Amino acid sequence: WVVLGLSEAEVRKWTIGVEIVRDGETIFSGETSINNIKRTFDELVDYLCRSQTFPQGAMLLTGTGVVPGDEFSLAPKDVIRITISGIGTLDNFVESV
């Protein structure tokens, strides 16, 4: 879902956690604070809108800021769990195509 109406100061208190589960075991986990985003939300929107217009609005996705090392690889059936403290948890399942 989308949460509207919160101030940037309030959202910057949230954390983002990532957990990767393989065969029921956590093989990677990490957490960061949204406060680690260097630019203000207004600055990010300004960059987005410099060369485009969005009459119906837009969602600006920044990523998690938590990434496993270069040697890490996902495998089929891995579960990537992303938790944002002010929103909830999203589970993504890896499939081989």
Helices and strands as residue ranges (DSSP letters): H 8-11, E 15-22, E 25-33, G 34-36, H 41-48, E 79-84, E 88-93
